[in-house]
């Protein structure tokens, strides 16, 4: 009799344990893990030492118009450190299953330090928000791991005050302050995109340092093409990440070393297309 009771007790405990494990597994399938990353579309790279942007909140919006907060706090990132395909890790968060097609980012304070150590600040006090489309949309399901990329366009976000000739800042003394900061982001499911990389050289075959490299596509669905760009490094190398699959025209220009356009640049998911450019 005692043996039967022990067996029944062991069976009960086993079934109880099995039930708890099943519940835990079902709960895990109801959400996935999303890594939020940030990269920078810089300007004017040769004069910028640091651009510190304080992020206070990140929210994702699903196709049912529900918002999920994936980050809330105070995280300051020097976005000038993350160019040409490098990314900063902003947060890692569990997110309920679903399709997320919009993101909302709240910004705190912004400071810009030039290479001569002059610093300008812009105080948003956590009241500045940017809501952007996520395209391709972020799919979260079945306990999977996803990567959401924010690409901040500093050229459009920062409005410097000073005495400039056209779009090119040729001397650091031309920059006298920050007239305005309006965050301009694009957001993509990084695992559904590809990249373009290469090297830019001038007519003599020398590296075209700080050449502007850009492609265009309508990432906010407003019917107008939007620029996705970077500036080549001192050795002329560049990389643009987070591009949806498709065919692009690559444009390269410099202040005084010529320009170039490359047609039919094909980008495939999880692939890097190499394009080497000679300026004319």
C-alpha positions in Angstrom: 0.0 0.0 0.0 2.8 2.4 0.9 4.6 1.5 -2.3 1.5 2.4 -4.4 1.1 5.7 -2.5 4.8 6.6 -3.3 4.3 5.7 -6.9 1.2 7.8 -7.2 3.0 10.7 -5.4 5.9 10.4 -7.8 3.5 10.3 -10.8 1.7 13.4 -9.5 4.9 15.3 -9.1 6.1 14.3 -12.5 2.8 15.4 -14.1 3.0 18.7 -12.2 6.5 19.3 -13.4 5.6 18.4 -16.9 2.7 20.8 -16.8 4.9 23.6 -15.6 7.5 23.0 -18.3 4.8 22.9 -21.0 3.4 26.2 -19.7 6.9 27.8 -19.7 7.5 26.6 -23.3 4.2 28.0 -24.4 5.0 31.3 -22.8 8.3 31.4 -24.5 6.6 30.9 -27.9 4.5 34.0 -27.2 7.5 36.3 -27.5 10.8 36.8 -29.2 14.0 38.7 -28.4 14.8 41.8 -30.3 18.2 43.6 -30.3 17.9 47.3 -31.2 21.0 48.7 -32.9 21.9 52.2 -34.1 24.1 53.4 -36.9 25.0 56.9 -38.2 24.6 58.7 -41.5 27.3 61.4 -40.7 28.0 65.0 -41.8 30.5 66.7 -41.9 32.5 63.7 -40.7 36.0 65.3 -40.9 35.1 68.1 -38.4 33.0 66.0 -35.9 34.6 64.5 -32.8 31.5 63.4 -31.1 27.7 63.6 -31.4 26.2 62.4 -28.1 22.5 61.6 -28.4 20.5 60.7 -25.3 17.8 58.1 -25.9 15.1 58.0 -23.2 12.5 55.7 -24.7 11.9 53.4 -27.6 8.5 52.0 -28.5 7.4 49.6 -31.3 3.9 49.7 -32.8 2.3 46.6 -34.2 -0.2 46.3 -37.1 -3.0 46.4 -34.5 -1.8 49.9 -33.4 -0.6 48.6 -30.0 2.6 50.1 -28.6 5.3 48.0 -26.8 8.0 49.8 -24.9 11.4 48.1 -25.5 13.5 50.7 -23.7 13.0 53.4 -21.1 15.7 55.1 -19.2 18.7 57.3 -20.1 21.2 56.0 -22.7 23.7 58.3 -24.3 25.4 57.1 -27.5 28.1 58.9 -29.4 26.6 58.1 -32.8 29.7 59.6 -34.6 31.5 56.4 -33.6 29.2 54.2 -35.6 29.6 54.7 -39.3 30.3 52.7 -42.4 28.5 49.5 -41.2 29.3 49.6 -37.5 26.5 49.7 -35.0 25.9 50.5 -31.4 23.8 48.1 -29.2 21.0 50.2 -27.7 19.0 47.5 -25.9 18.0 43.8 -25.8 14.3 43.2 -25.0 11.7 40.5 -25.0 8.9 41.5 -27.4 5.4 39.9 -27.8 4.8 38.0 -31.1 3.6 40.2 -33.9 4.4 42.3 -36.9 5.9 45.7 -36.0 5.7 48.4 -38.7 6.5 51.6 -36.8 8.9 52.8 -34.1 8.8 55.8 -31.9 12.1 57.2 -30.4 12.2 59.8 -27.6 15.3 62.0 -27.4 16.8 63.7 -24.4 19.8 66.0 -24.7 22.1 66.3 -27.7 25.7 67.6 -27.7 28.2 68.0 -30.6 31.9 68.2 -30.0 34.1 69.4 -32.9 37.6 68.1 -33.5 38.9 71.3 -32.1 37.1 70.4 -28.8 34.4 73.1 -29.2 31.2 71.8 -27.8 27.6 72.8 -28.7 24.5 71.5 -26.8 20.9 71.2 -27.7 18.5 70.5 -24.8 15.4 68.6 -25.8 14.6 67.6 -22.2 13.1 64.3 -23.3 10.3 66.0 -25.1 11.5 65.3 -28.7 10.1 62.3 -30.5 10.5 60.8 -34.0 8.1 58.2 -35.3 9.2 56.2 -38.3 8.1 53.4 -40.4 9.9 50.0 -40.0 10.5 48.7 -43.5 10.9 45.9 -44.0 8.6 45.3 -41.0 10.0 43.5 -37.9 8.5 40.0 -37.5 8.6 38.6 -34.0 7.5 35.0 -33.4 8.2 31.6 -31.8 11.0 32.6 -29.5 13.2 33.8 -32.3 15.9 36.5 -32.2 15.6 39.6 -34.3 17.6 42.7 -35.1 16.1 46.2 -35.5 18.3 48.8 -36.9 17.9 52.6 -36.5 19.9 54.7 -39.0 20.0 58.3 -37.8 20.6 60.9 -40.6 22.8 63.5 -38.9 22.9 65.6 -42.1 19.1 66.1 -41.9 18.8 66.0 -38.1 21.4 68.6 -37.2 21.1 72.2 -38.4 24.4 73.9 -37.8 24.6 77.7 -37.6 27.5 79.4 -39.4 28.7 80.8 -42.7 28.6 78.0 -45.2 29.0 77.8 -49.0 26.4 75.4 -50.3 26.3 72.0 -48.7 30.0 71.7 -47.9 31.6 72.9 -44.7 35.2 73.5 -45.7 36.6 74.9 -42.5 35.8 74.0 -38.9 35.6 77.7 -37.9 32.5 78.0 -40.1 30.5 76.1 -37.5 29.4 78.4 -34.8 26.6 76.5 -33.1 23.5 74.2 -33.4 20.5 76.1 -34.8 18.2 73.1 -34.4 18.0 69.4 -33.9 15.1 67.4 -35.4 15.8 63.6 -35.3 15.6 62.0 -38.7 15.6 58.1 -38.5 14.9 55.2 -40.7 14.2 51.8 -39.2 14.6 48.3 -40.8 14.5 44.7 -39.8 18.2 44.2 -40.3 17.8 40.4 -41.0 15.7 41.2 -44.1 18.3 43.6 -45.7 21.7 43.6 -47.4 24.6 46.0 -47.8 26.8 47.8 -50.2 30.5 48.4 -49.6 33.6 49.4 -51.6 36.3 51.9 -52.1 36.3 55.4 -53.8 39.4 56.6 -55.6 40.1 59.9 -57.4 41.2 60.3 -61.1 44.8 59.5 -60.0 43.8 56.3 -58.2 44.3 57.9 -54.7 41.8 57.3 -51.9 39.0 59.8 -52.0 38.8 60.6 -48.3 35.4 61.7 -46.9 33.6 61.3 -50.3 29.8 61.3 -49.9 28.3 58.0 -51.0 24.5 57.6 -51.2 21.7 55.6 -52.6 18.0 56.5 -52.6 14.7 54.7 -51.9 11.4 55.8 -50.5 11.7 54.3 -47.0 8.9 56.4 -45.4 6.4 55.7 -48.2 5.6 59.3 -48.9 6.1 58.9 -52.7 9.5 60.7 -52.6 13.0 59.2 -52.7 15.0 59.4 -49.5 18.7 59.5 -49.3 20.7 56.8 -47.4 24.3 57.9 -47.2 27.7 57.7 -45.6 31.1 59.4 -45.9 34.1 57.3 -47.0 36.8 56.9 -44.5 40.3 58.4 -44.9 41.3 55.4 -47.0 38.3 55.8 -49.3 36.4 52.7 -48.0 32.7 52.8 -47.3 29.8 50.6 -46.3 26.0 51.2 -46.2 24.0 48.6 -44.3 20.3 48.0 -43.9 19.2 48.2 -47.5 16.1 46.3 -48.6 16.5 43.9 -51.5 16.4 45.7 -54.8 18.4 47.6 -57.5 19.9 50.9 -56.7 21.9 53.8 -58.2 25.0 54.6 -56.3 26.0 58.3 -56.3 29.4 59.6 -55.1 30.4 63.2 -54.9 33.2 65.3 -53.3 33.8 68.9 -52.8 36.4 69.2 -55.5 37.6 65.7 -56.5 34.8 64.8 -58.9 31.8 62.6 -58.8 30.4 59.4 -60.2 27.2 57.4 -60.6 27.0 53.6 -60.7 23.7 52.1 -62.1 22.1 48.7 -61.4 23.7 48.0 -58.0 21.8 44.8 -56.9 21.3 44.2 -53.2 20.2 40.8 -51.8 19.1 39.9 -48.3 22.1 39.0 -46.0 24.6 39.7 -48.8 27.1 42.5 -49.3 27.5 43.9 -52.8 31.0 45.3 -53.6 31.2 48.4 -55.7 34.5 50.1 -56.3 34.2 53.7 -57.6 36.6 55.8 -59.7 35.7 59.5 -59.7 35.7 61.6 -62.9 
